[in-house]
Amino acid sequence: MKNRNIVYSTDQGRLCPNCESPISDCQCKNEQIVGDGKVLISLETKGRKGKGVTVIKGLPMTNEDLKVFGKKLKTQCGTGGAVKDGQIEVQGDSRQKIKELLEKAGFSSKFSGR
């Protein structure tokens, strides 16, 4: 049985969460993982008429998993949002709450930007 908790190995690099093979040798290529595993949380206001949007980038999930997880985050924050281009957008400044929710889900994350 493989170790389900390993995410990174120094001799192999980043591992696929599904088949636990190195990303370069992933056996489940039919499900493309969008993120690189470096989860960044930022607040963007540019091009949104001054309205703030919390953006989560780098989640190592497939597009379908990203949509489901994005819906869960939006529900728990009590706001709307979208999943676009491999990132989750949640309306408003919910950075701290999202960081806590990501940690509960087992993802380590960092704030980026201001």
C-alpha positions in Angstrom: 0.0 0.0 0.0 1.3 3.4 -0.9 1.7 6.2 1.6 -1.3 8.6 1.0 0.3 11.5 2.9 3.4 12.0 0.7 3.0 15.1 -1.5 6.6 15.8 -2.4 9.6 13.6 -2.5 13.2 14.9 -2.8 14.3 12.2 -5.2 11.2 12.3 -7.4 9.8 15.9 -7.1 6.1 16.7 -6.9 3.8 13.6 -6.9 0.4 13.1 -8.5 -2.3 13.0 -5.7 -4.2 10.2 -7.5 -1.6 7.7 -8.7 1.3 8.9 -6.5 3.7 8.8 -9.3 6.0 11.7 -10.2 4.1 14.4 -12.2 6.3 13.7 -15.2 5.4 10.0 -15.1 1.8 10.4 -14.1 -0.3 7.3 -14.9 -3.6 9.1 -14.9 -2.8 11.7 -17.7 -6.5 11.8 -18.7 -7.1 13.9 -15.7 -4.8 16.9 -16.0 -3.9 18.5 -12.7 -4.2 22.3 -13.1 -2.1 23.7 -10.2 1.5 23.2 -9.2 0.8 22.8 -5.5 2.1 26.2 -4.5 -1.2 27.6 -3.2 -1.3 31.4 -3.2 -4.1 33.6 -1.9 -4.3 37.2 -3.1 -6.7 40.1 -3.3 -7.3 41.6 -6.7 -9.1 44.8 -7.5 -7.7 45.7 -10.9 -10.3 45.7 -13.7 -13.1 45.1 -11.3 -14.2 48.8 -10.7 -12.6 48.8 -7.2 -14.4 45.7 -6.0 -12.1 43.2 -4.2 -11.9 39.6 -5.2 -10.0 36.9 -3.3 -8.1 34.7 -5.8 -6.7 31.2 -5.0 -4.1 29.9 -7.4 -2.0 26.7 -7.6 -4.3 24.1 -6.1 -3.2 20.7 -7.4 -6.6 19.5 -8.6 -8.3 18.6 -11.9 -10.8 21.1 -13.3 -13.8 19.2 -12.0 -12.3 18.9 -8.5 -11.5 22.6 -8.7 -15.2 23.5 -9.5 -16.5 21.4 -6.6 -13.9 22.8 -4.1 -14.6 26.3 -5.4 -18.3 25.9 -4.7 -17.5 24.6 -1.2 -15.3 27.7 -0.5 -17.9 30.1 -1.8 -20.6 28.5 0.3 -18.6 28.6 3.5 -17.6 32.2 2.9 -21.3 33.1 2.1 -20.4 34.9 -1.2 -20.4 34.3 -4.9 -17.5 33.8 -7.2 -16.2 31.8 -10.1 -13.7 29.2 -11.2 -11.7 30.5 -14.2 -8.3 29.5 -15.8 -7.4 27.1 -13.1 -8.0 29.5 -10.2 -10.9 30.1 -7.8 -12.3 33.7 -7.4 -14.3 34.5 -4.3 -16.1 37.9 -4.0 -14.9 40.2 -1.3 -11.8 40.1 1.0 -12.0 36.6 2.5 -8.3 35.8 2.5 -8.0 34.9 6.2 -11.1 32.7 6.2 -10.0 31.0 3.0 -6.5 30.3 4.4 -8.2 28.6 7.4 -10.5 26.5 5.2 -7.5 25.5 3.0 -5.6 24.4 6.1 -8.5 22.3 7.2 -8.6 20.7 3.8 -4.9 19.8 4.1 -3.4 22.5 1.8 -0.6 24.8 3.0 -0.9 28.2 1.5 0.7 31.7 1.5 -0.6 35.2 1.0 0.7 37.0 -2.0 0.4 40.6 -3.1 -0.3 43.3 -0.5 
